[in-house]
Amino acid sequence: MRAGINALTVAFVVGVLAGLLLTPDGRAWLSHPTLMFGGQANASATAAETAAAEAPAEVEAPVAPTSSLKSRYADGSLTIGVFGDSMADGLWAALYRDLGDLDGVDVVKFSEVSTGLSRYDYVDIQAKSTRQLAEQPVDVAIILFGTNDAQAIVIDGQIHPFGSDGWKAAYAQRVDNLVGLMRSRGAEVYWVGLPRMKSSGFDGRMTIINDVVEARMTALGVPYFDTVPLTSNEAGGYEAYLSDQDGRRRLMRAGDGIHMSMSGYLRMADPVADRLKADLGVAEAEAVTATP
């Protein structure tokens, strides 16, 4: 019996180490050795919070907002929150640039590097987001997670290897729970997909995550922004330099082949900003103003 337990422990540690090495922020995660043995690096992620996050729940139907974003914005102010990992940090910077000059609009960064939806023993995103929304309510939640999520998910001692049916079900539940939380606080949700990646192996893992998320957004009635076409060349592959709207070649990617340059983040943010402006009625107002 003890040999079986030891074998399970070794398999878990090996799985964790492999997962960390496959994620862009793995070194930061490895700075918390307690995680490898099921410990908590974040004391605020209590057992009760983890249990609540993992509790089985039926998928919530889209919740009708008390008022449209257009009417909320017309009332004088609107808070847009960007949630996610290091990729979302760049998306926030681009959206701040695209939307920050709109009167009454505040674009707030809630994202944090080295976080994700696979490792709630490191940072419980459901619990963290609950605290963030209590401190700073938002009208809009823009979410981008996944670059650190190609790791096993452990629930009640059961290991679900990345990409397995159990993993997909657990990840989908966490996605559903996060959307449900945002909606329960009155926020409209928009989810941004992961871009094309340089490494074919890593790109394949990100595709698995995108597929799960896109399916859940379709089921939940949440706008989903597929960024793979935006970040691919004409042949559909990875390329660091892509043409902008004026046909000029610009560096779109960071040196790691994962993150974006500022031009790349602006490229990813453009359709999100356009959709938000349309939902706020700003695009219509601009079109009317520009018409002779």
LUMPA-206198 format. One record per residue (C-alpha): residue number from 1; residue in one letter; x, z, y. Coordinates in steps of 0.2 Angstrom, whole numbers, padded with zeros to 4 digits. Example, Ala and Ser with C-alpha at 12.3 -4.5 7.8 and 13.67 -1.06 7.14 Angstrom:
% residues 2
r kemar->1&vexmi->a&c1->0062&c3->0039&c2->-0022
r kemar->2&vexmi->s&c1->0068&c3->0036&c2->-0005
//
This chain:
% residues 292
r kemar->1&vexmi->m&c1->0000&c3->0000&c2->0000
r kemar->2&vexmi->r&c1->0014&c3->0005&c2->0012
r kemar->3&vexmi->a&c1->0023&c3->-0011&c2->0008
r kemar->4&vexmi->g&c1->0007&c3->-0021&c2->0013
r kemar->5&vexmi->i&c1->0006&c3->-0012&c2->0029
r kemar->6&vexmi->n&c1->0024&c3->-0015&c2->0033
r kemar->7&vexmi->a&c1->0023&c3->-0033&c2->0029
r kemar->8&vexmi->l&c1->0008&c3->-0034&c2->0041
r kemar->9&vexmi->t&c1->0017&c3->-0025&c2->0055
r kemar->10&vexmi->v&c1->0032&c3->-0037&c2->0053
r kemar->11&vexmi->a&c1->0020&c3->-0052&c2->0054
r kemar->12&vexmi->f&c1->0012&c3->-0045&c2->0069
r kemar->13&vexmi->v&c1->0029&c3->-0043&c2->0078
r kemar->14&vexmi->v&c1->0035&c3->-0060&c2->0073
r kemar->15&vexmi->g&c1->0019&c3->-0068&c2->0079
r kemar->16&vexmi->v&c1->0020&c3->-0059&c2->0096
r kemar->17&vexmi->l&c1->0038&c3->-0064&c2->0099
r kemar->18&vexmi->a&c1->0034&c3->-0082&c2->0094
r kemar->19&vexmi->g&c1->0019&c3->-0082&c2->0106
r kemar->20&vexmi->l&c1->0029&c3->-0075&c2->0120
r kemar->21&vexmi->l&c1->0043&c3->-0088&c2->0118
r kemar->22&vexmi->l&c1->0030&c3->-0101&c2->0119
r kemar->23&vexmi->t&c1->0023&c3->-0095&c2->0136
r kemar->24&vexmi->p&c1->0030&c3->-0099&c2->0153
r kemar->25&vexmi->d&c1->0030&c3->-0081&c2->0158
r kemar->26&vexmi->g&c1->0036&c3->-0074&c2->0142
r kemar->27&vexmi->r&c1->0051&c3->-0065&c2->0149
r kemar->28&vexmi->a&c1->0040&c3->-0054&c2->0159
r kemar->29&vexmi->w&c1->0029&c3->-0050&c2->0145
r kemar->30&vexmi->l&c1->0045&c3->-0046&c2->0134
r kemar->31&vexmi->s&c1->0049&c3->-0033&c2->0147
r kemar->32&vexmi->h&c1->0035&c3->-0022&c2->0140
r kemar->33&vexmi->p&c1->0041&c3->-0018&c2->0122
r kemar->34&vexmi->t&c1->0026&c3->-0007&c2->0119
r kemar->35&vexmi->l&c1->0016&c3->-0022&c2->0117
r kemar->36&vexmi->m&c1->0024&c3->-0027&c2->0101
r kemar->37&vexmi->f&c1->0018&c3->-0012&c2->0092
r kemar->38&vexmi->g&c1->0000&c3->-0012&c2->0099
r kemar->39&vexmi->g&c1->0003&c3->-0001&c2->0114
r kemar->40&vexmi->q&c1->-0003&c3->-0004&c2->0132
r kemar->41&vexmi->a&c1->0009&c3->-0009&c2->0146
r kemar->42&vexmi->n&c1->-0005&c3->-0006&c2->0158
r kemar->43&vexmi->a&c1->-0012&c3->0011&c2->0158
r kemar->44&vexmi->s&c1->-0028&c3->0006&c2->0167
r kemar->45&vexmi->a&c1->-0033&c3->-0005&c2->0152
r kemar->46&vexmi->t&c1->-0041&c3->0010&c2->0143
r kemar->47&vexmi->a&c1->-0049&c3->0009&c2->0125
r kemar->48&vexmi->a&c1->-0066&c3->0010&c2->0133
r kemar->49&vexmi->e&c1->-0063&c3->-0005&c2->0144
r kemar->50&vexmi->t&c1->-0056&c3->-0015&c2->0130
r kemar->51&vexmi->a&c1->-0070&c3->-0011&c2->0118
r kemar->52&vexmi->a&c1->-0082&c3->-0016&c2->0132
r kemar->53&vexmi->a&c1->-0073&c3->-0033&c2->0135
r kemar->54&vexmi->e&c1->-0074&c3->-0037&c2->0116
r kemar->55&vexmi->a&c1->-0092&c3->-0031&c2->0113
r kemar->56&vexmi->p&c1->-0102&c3->-0045&c2->0105
r kemar->57&vexmi->a&c1->-0114&c3->-0053&c2->0117
r kemar->58&vexmi->e&c1->-0126&c3->-0067&c2->0118
r kemar->59&vexmi->v&c1->-0121&c3->-0081&c2->0129
r kemar->60&vexmi->e&c1->-0129&c3->-0079&c2->0146
r kemar->61&vexmi->a&c1->-0140&c3->-0093&c2->0153
r kemar->62&vexmi->p&c1->-0135&c3->-0099&c2->0170
r kemar->63&vexmi->v&c1->-0140&c3->-0086&c2->0183
r kemar->64&vexmi->a&c1->-0150&c3->-0093&c2->0198
r kemar->65&vexmi->p&c1->-0141&c3->-0086&c2->0213
r kemar->66&vexmi->t&c1->-0151&c3->-0077&c2->0226
r kemar->67&vexmi->s&c1->-0147&c3->-0090&c2->0239
r kemar->68&vexmi->s&c1->-0137&c3->-0106&c2->0239
r kemar->69&vexmi->l&c1->-0119&c3->-0107&c2->0245
r kemar->70&vexmi->k&c1->-0125&c3->-0118&c2->0259
r kemar->71&vexmi->s&c1->-0137&c3->-0105&c2->0265
r kemar->72&vexmi->r&c1->-0124&c3->-0091&c2->0263
r kemar->73&vexmi->y&c1->-0112&c3->-0100&c2->0273
r kemar->74&vexmi->a&c1->-0125&c3->-0104&c2->0286
r kemar->75&vexmi->d&c1->-0127&c3->-0085&c2->0288
r kemar->76&vexmi->g&c1->-0109&c3->-0084&c2->0295
r kemar->77&vexmi->s&c1->-0096&c3->-0080&c2->0282
r kemar->78&vexmi->l&c1->-0091&c3->-0084&c2->0264
r kemar->79&vexmi->t&c1->-0077&c3->-0077&c2->0253
r kemar->80&vexmi->i&c1->-0069&c3->-0087&c2->0240
r kemar->81&vexmi->g&c1->-0059&c3->-0078&c2->0226
r kemar->82&vexmi->v&c1->-0046&c3->-0087&c2->0216
r kemar->83&vexmi->f&c1->-0043&c3->-0079&c2->0199
r kemar->84&vexmi->g&c1->-0030&c3->-0083&c2->0186
r kemar->85&vexmi->d&c1->-0011&c3->-0083&c2->0182
r kemar->86&vexmi->s&c1->0004&c3->-0090&c2->0190
r kemar->87&vexmi->m&c1->-0004&c3->-0108&c2->0190
r kemar->88&vexmi->a&c1->-0019&c3->-0100&c2->0200
r kemar->89&vexmi->d&c1->-0006&c3->-0093&c2->0212
r kemar->90&vexmi->g&c1->-0002&c3->-0111&c2->0217
r kemar->91&vexmi->l&c1->-0020&c3->-0117&c2->0217
r kemar->92&vexmi->w&c1->-0024&c3->-0103&c2->0229
r kemar->93&vexmi->a&c1->-0011&c3->-0108&c2->0241
r kemar->94&vexmi->a&c1->-0018&c3->-0126&c2->0241
r kemar->95&vexmi->l&c1->-0036&c3->-0121&c2->0243
r kemar->96&vexmi->y&c1->-0031&c3->-0109&c2->0257
r kemar->97&vexmi->r&c1->-0023&c3->-0124&c2->0265
r kemar->98&vexmi->d&c1->-0038&c3->-0135&c2->0262
r kemar->99&vexmi->l&c1->-0052&c3->-0123&c2->0266
r kemar->100&vexmi->g&c1->-0044&c3->-0109&c2->0276
r kemar->101&vexmi->d&c1->-0048&c3->-0118&c2->0293
r kemar->102&vexmi->l&c1->-0066&c3->-0118&c2->0290
r kemar->103&vexmi->d&c1->-0075&c3->-0106&c2->0301
r kemar->104&vexmi->g&c1->-0081&c3->-0090&c2->0292
r kemar->105&vexmi->v&c1->-0072&c3->-0095&c2->0275
r kemar->106&vexmi->d&c1->-0060&c3->-0083&c2->0268
r kemar->107&vexmi->v&c1->-0049&c3->-0088&c2->0253
r kemar->108&vexmi->v&c1->-0043&c3->-0073&c2->0244
r kemar->109&vexmi->k&c1->-0030&c3->-0072&c2->0230
r kemar->110&vexmi->f&c1->-0034&c3->-0062&c2->0215
r kemar->111&vexmi->s&c1->-0023&c3->-0070&c2->0203
r kemar->112&vexmi->e&c1->-0007&c3->-0062&c2->0195
r kemar->113&vexmi->v&c1->0008&c3->-0070&c2->0186
r kemar->114&vexmi->s&c1->0010&c3->-0066&c2->0167
r kemar->115&vexmi->t&c1->-0008&c3->-0063&c2->0164
r kemar->116&vexmi->g&c1->-0021&c3->-0072&c2->0153
r kemar->117&vexmi->l&c1->-0036&c3->-0070&c2->0142
r kemar->118&vexmi->s&c1->-0026&c3->-0068&c2->0125
r kemar->119&vexmi->r&c1->-0017&c3->-0052&c2->0128
r kemar->120&vexmi->y&c1->-0029&c3->-0039&c2->0134
r kemar->121&vexmi->d&c1->-0017&c3->-0025&c2->0128
r kemar->122&vexmi->y&c1->-0005&c3->-0031&c2->0142
r kemar->123&vexmi->v&c1->-0018&c3->-0034&c2->0156
r kemar->124&vexmi->d&c1->-0036&c3->-0032&c2->0152
r kemar->125&vexmi->i&c1->-0043&c3->-0046&c2->0164
r kemar->126&vexmi->q&c1->-0061&c3->-0041&c2->0161
r kemar->127&vexmi->a&c1->-0058&c3->-0023&c2->0167
r kemar->128&vexmi->k&c1->-0046&c3->-0029&c2->0181
r kemar->129&vexmi->s&c1->-0058&c3->-0042&c2->0188
r kemar->130&vexmi->t&c1->-0072&c3->-0028&c2->0187
r kemar->131&vexmi->r&c1->-0061&c3->-0017&c2->0198
r kemar->132&vexmi->q&c1->-0056&c3->-0031&c2->0210
r kemar->133&vexmi->l&c1->-0074&c3->-0037&c2->0213
r kemar->134&vexmi->a&c1->-0079&c3->-0019&c2->0216
r kemar->135&vexmi->e&c1->-0066&c3->-0018&c2->0230
r kemar->136&vexmi->q&c1->-0069&c3->-0035&c2->0237
r kemar->137&vexmi->p&c1->-0085&c3->-0045&c2->0233
r kemar->138&vexmi->v&c1->-0084&c3->-0064&c2->0233
r kemar->139&vexmi->d&c1->-0097&c3->-0077&c2->0235
r kemar->140&vexmi->v&c1->-0087&c3->-0090&c2->0225
r kemar->141&vexmi->a&c1->-0075&c3->-0087&c2->0210
r kemar->142&vexmi->i&c1->-0063&c3->-0101&c2->0206
r kemar->143&vexmi->i&c1->-0054&c3->-0097&c2->0189
r kemar->144&vexmi->l&c1->-0038&c3->-0105&c2->0181
r kemar->145&vexmi->f&c1->-0031&c3->-0096&c2->0166
r kemar->146&vexmi->g&c1->-0022&c3->-0102&c2->0151
r kemar->147&vexmi->t&c1->-0003&c3->-0106&c2->0153
r kemar->148&vexmi->n&c1->0001&c3->-0089&c2->0145
r kemar->149&vexmi->d&c1->-0013&c3->-0090&c2->0132
r kemar->150&vexmi->a&c1->-0005&c3->-0099&c2->0117
r kemar->151&vexmi->q&c1->-0003&c3->-0082&c2->0108
r kemar->152&vexmi->a&c1->-0013&c3->-0073&c2->0094
r kemar->153&vexmi->i&c1->-0028&c3->-0063&c2->0099
r kemar->154&vexmi->v&c1->-0029&c3->-0046&c2->0091
r kemar->155&vexmi->i&c1->-0046&c3->-0037&c2->0089
r kemar->156&vexmi->d&c1->-0049&c3->-0021&c2->0080
r kemar->157&vexmi->g&c1->-0032&c3->-0023&c2->0071
r kemar->158&vexmi->q&c1->-0037&c3->-0041&c2->0065
r kemar->159&vexmi->i&c1->-0024&c3->-0054&c2->0070
r kemar->160&vexmi->h&c1->-0032&c3->-0071&c2->0075
r kemar->161&vexmi->p&c1->-0018&c3->-0084&c2->0076
r kemar->162&vexmi->f&c1->-0018&c3->-0096&c2->0090
r kemar->163&vexmi->g&c1->-0029&c3->-0111&c2->0088
r kemar->164&vexmi->s&c1->-0038&c3->-0104&c2->0072
r kemar->165&vexmi->d&c1->-0057&c3->-0103&c2->0072
r kemar->166&vexmi->g&c1->-0056&c3->-0085&c2->0074
r kemar->167&vexmi->w&c1->-0045&c3->-0087&c2->0090
r kemar->168&vexmi->k&c1->-0056&c3->-0100&c2->0097
r kemar->169&vexmi->a&c1->-0072&c3->-0089&c2->0095
r kemar->170&vexmi->a&c1->-0063&c3->-0074&c2->0102
r kemar->171&vexmi->y&c1->-0056&c3->-0084&c2->0117
r kemar->172&vexmi->a&c1->-0073&c3->-0092&c2->0120
r kemar->173&vexmi->q&c1->-0081&c3->-0074&c2->0120
r kemar->174&vexmi->r&c1->-0068&c3->-0069&c2->0133
r kemar->175&vexmi->v&c1->-0072&c3->-0084&c2->0144
r kemar->176&vexmi->d&c1->-0090&c3->-0081&c2->0143
r kemar->177&vexmi->n&c1->-0088&c3->-0062&c2->0147
r kemar->178&vexmi->l&c1->-0078&c3->-0067&c2->0163
r kemar->179&vexmi->v&c1->-0091&c3->-0079&c2->0169
r kemar->180&vexmi->g&c1->-0105&c3->-0067&c2->0165
r kemar->181&vexmi->l&c1->-0096&c3->-0054&c2->0175
r kemar->182&vexmi->m&c1->-0093&c3->-0065&c2->0190
r kemar->183&vexmi->r&c1->-0112&c3->-0070&c2->0190
r kemar->184&vexmi->s&c1->-0118&c3->-0053&c2->0188
r kemar->185&vexmi->r&c1->-0109&c3->-0049&c2->0205
r kemar->186&vexmi->g&c1->-0118&c3->-0064&c2->0213
r kemar->187&vexmi->a&c1->-0103&c3->-0076&c2->0213
r kemar->188&vexmi->e&c1->-0104&c3->-0095&c2->0210
r kemar->189&vexmi->v&c1->-0091&c3->-0099&c2->0197
r kemar->190&vexmi->y&c1->-0080&c3->-0115&c2->0196
r kemar->191&vexmi->w&c1->-0067&c3->-0117&c2->0182
r kemar->192&vexmi->v&c1->-0051&c3->-0127&c2->0184
r kemar->193&vexmi->g&c1->-0043&c3->-0134&c2->0169
r kemar->194&vexmi->l&c1->-0024&c3->-0135&c2->0164
r kemar->195&vexmi->p&c1->-0014&c3->-0150&c2->0169
r kemar->196&vexmi->r&c1->-0004&c3->-0162&c2->0158
r kemar->197&vexmi->m&c1->0012&c3->-0153&c2->0152
r kemar->198&vexmi->k&c1->0030&c3->-0161&c2->0149
r kemar->199&vexmi->s&c1->0033&c3->-0154&c2->0132
r kemar->200&vexmi->s&c1->0021&c3->-0163&c2->0119
r kemar->201&vexmi->g&c1->0020&c3->-0147&c2->0109
r kemar->202&vexmi->f&c1->0015&c3->-0136&c2->0124
r kemar->203&vexmi->d&c1->0004&c3->-0149&c2->0130
r kemar->204&vexmi->g&c1->-0005&c3->-0149&c2->0113
r kemar->205&vexmi->r&c1->-0008&c3->-0130&c2->0114
r kemar->206&vexmi->m&c1->-0015&c3->-0132&c2->0132
r kemar->207&vexmi->t&c1->-0027&c3->-0145&c2->0126
r kemar->208&vexmi->i&c1->-0034&c3->-0133&c2->0113
r kemar->209&vexmi->i&c1->-0037&c3->-0121&c2->0127
r kemar->210&vexmi->n&c1->-0044&c3->-0134&c2->0139
r kemar->211&vexmi->d&c1->-0056&c3->-0140&c2->0125
r kemar->212&vexmi->v&c1->-0063&c3->-0122&c2->0122
r kemar->213&vexmi->v&c1->-0065&c3->-0119&c2->0140
r kemar->214&vexmi->e&c1->-0073&c3->-0135&c2->0144
r kemar->215&vexmi->a&c1->-0086&c3->-0133&c2->0130
r kemar->216&vexmi->r&c1->-0090&c3->-0116&c2->0137
r kemar->217&vexmi->m&c1->-0092&c3->-0122&c2->0155
r kemar->218&vexmi->t&c1->-0104&c3->-0136&c2->0149
r kemar->219&vexmi->a&c1->-0114&c3->-0123&c2->0139
r kemar->220&vexmi->l&c1->-0115&c3->-0111&c2->0154
r kemar->221&vexmi->g&c1->-0118&c3->-0124&c2->0167
r kemar->222&vexmi->v&c1->-0102&c3->-0120&c2->0176
r kemar->223&vexmi->p&c1->-0093&c3->-0134&c2->0186
r kemar->224&vexmi->y&c1->-0077&c3->-0139&c2->0176
r kemar->225&vexmi->f&c1->-0063&c3->-0148&c2->0184
r kemar->226&vexmi->d&c1->-0052&c3->-0158&c2->0172
r kemar->227&vexmi->t&c1->-0035&c3->-0160&c2->0180
r kemar->228&vexmi->v&c1->-0026&c3->-0169&c2->0165
r kemar->229&vexmi->p&c1->-0030&c3->-0186&c2->0172
r kemar->230&vexmi->l&c1->-0025&c3->-0181&c2->0190
r kemar->231&vexmi->t&c1->-0008&c3->-0175&c2->0183
r kemar->232&vexmi->s&c1->-0004&c3->-0189&c2->0171
r kemar->233&vexmi->n&c1->0004&c3->-0206&c2->0175
r kemar->234&vexmi->e&c1->-0005&c3->-0223&c2->0172
r kemar->235&vexmi->a&c1->-0001&c3->-0222&c2->0154
r kemar->236&vexmi->g&c1->-0009&c3->-0205&c2->0152
r kemar->237&vexmi->g&c1->0008&c3->-0196&c2->0150
r kemar->238&vexmi->y&c1->0018&c3->-0184&c2->0159
r kemar->239&vexmi->e&c1->0028&c3->-0189&c2->0174
r kemar->240&vexmi->a&c1->0036&c3->-0178&c2->0188
r kemar->241&vexmi->y&c1->0033&c3->-0191&c2->0201
r kemar->242&vexmi->l&c1->0016&c3->-0198&c2->0205
r kemar->243&vexmi->s&c1->0009&c3->-0209&c2->0218
r kemar->244&vexmi->d&c1->-0001&c3->-0201&c2->0232
r kemar->245&vexmi->q&c1->-0017&c3->-0208&c2->0240
r kemar->246&vexmi->d&c1->-0006&c3->-0219&c2->0251
r kemar->247&vexmi->g&c1->0004&c3->-0226&c2->0236
r kemar->248&vexmi->r&c1->0020&c3->-0216&c2->0240
r kemar->249&vexmi->r&c1->0029&c3->-0207&c2->0226
r kemar->250&vexmi->r&c1->0029&c3->-0188&c2->0227
r kemar->251&vexmi->l&c1->0037&c3->-0175&c2->0216
r kemar->252&vexmi->m&c1->0021&c3->-0166&c2->0209
r kemar->253&vexmi->r&c1->0029&c3->-0155&c2->0196
r kemar->254&vexmi->a&c1->0041&c3->-0140&c2->0196
r kemar->255&vexmi->g&c1->0057&c3->-0141&c2->0186
r kemar->256&vexmi->d&c1->0050&c3->-0131&c2->0171
r kemar->257&vexmi->g&c1->0038&c3->-0146&c2->0167
r kemar->258&vexmi->i&c1->0023&c3->-0133&c2->0167
r kemar->259&vexmi->h&c1->0019&c3->-0128&c2->0185
r kemar->260&vexmi->m&c1->0016&c3->-0139&c2->0200
r kemar->261&vexmi->s&c1->0025&c3->-0143&c2->0216
r kemar->262&vexmi->m&c1->0015&c3->-0139&c2->0232
r kemar->263&vexmi->s&c1->0010&c3->-0158&c2->0232
r kemar->264&vexmi->g&c1->0004&c3->-0156&c2->0214
r kemar->265&vexmi->y&c1->-0006&c3->-0141&c2->0218
r kemar->266&vexmi->l&c1->-0014&c3->-0150&c2->0233
r kemar->267&vexmi->r&c1->-0018&c3->-0164&c2->0221
r kemar->268&vexmi->m&c1->-0026&c3->-0152&c2->0209
r kemar->269&vexmi->a&c1->-0036&c3->-0143&c2->0223
r kemar->270&vexmi->d&c1->-0043&c3->-0159&c2->0231
r kemar->271&vexmi->p&c1->-0058&c3->-0161&c2->0220
r kemar->272&vexmi->v&c1->-0062&c3->-0143&c2->0220
r kemar->273&vexmi->a&c1->-0061&c3->-0142&c2->0239
r kemar->274&vexmi->d&c1->-0072&c3->-0158&c2->0240
r kemar->275&vexmi->r&c1->-0085&c3->-0150&c2->0228
r kemar->276&vexmi->l&c1->-0085&c3->-0134&c2->0238
r kemar->277&vexmi->k&c1->-0087&c3->-0143&c2->0255
r kemar->278&vexmi->a&c1->-0101&c3->-0152&c2->0248
r kemar->279&vexmi->d&c1->-0110&c3->-0137&c2->0241
r kemar->280&vexmi->l&c1->-0107&c3->-0128&c2->0258
r kemar->281&vexmi->g&c1->-0115&c3->-0143&c2->0267
r kemar->282&vexmi->v&c1->-0098&c3->-0145&c2->0276
r kemar->283&vexmi->a&c1->-0095&c3->-0163&c2->0269
r kemar->284&vexmi->e&c1->-0112&c3->-0169&c2->0275
r kemar->285&vexmi->a&c1->-0109&c3->-0162&c2->0292
r kemar->286&vexmi->e&c1->-0092&c3->-0170&c2->0293
r kemar->287&vexmi->a&c1->-0100&c3->-0187&c2->0288
r kemar->288&vexmi->v&c1->-0113&c3->-0186&c2->0301
r kemar->289&vexmi->t&c1->-0100&c3->-0181&c2->0314
r kemar->290&vexmi->a&c1->-0090&c3->-0196&c2->0309
r kemar->291&vexmi->t&c1->-0104&c3->-0208&c2->0310
r kemar->292&vexmi->p&c1->-0106&c3->-0217&c2->0327
//
